[in-house]
Amino acid sequence: MSIEQKKLILINRIRTLEDELIIDKITDFIEPAGSELPEAILQLLKIADAEPEENLLPHTSITDLLNPK
């Protein structure tokens, strides 16, 4: 399995999590890596996190962009 496939599996598993305790643990685990991001990016992430779900745009993959339907 390629690293890209592993990332997609991990993303999908995280996306479907309902247990807030597990989500908090994952967040705590990756927090030190997040501190390496520039302050402007961290501020944008906080703004996006505060935005209601219905106002967010869905993510697109490079495959979707290169192979429009």
Contacts in CASP RR format, 6 or more apart in sequence:
PFRMAT RR
TARGET T0000
AUTHOR 0000-0000-0000
METHOD contacts of the structure
MODEL  1
MSIEQKKLILINRIRTLEDELIIDKITDFIEPAGSELPEAILQLLKIADA
EPEENLLPHTSITDLLNPK
14 23 0 8 1.000
14 26 0 8 1.000
17 23 0 8 1.000
34 42 0 8 1.000
37 45 0 8 1.000
48 56 0 8 1.000
END
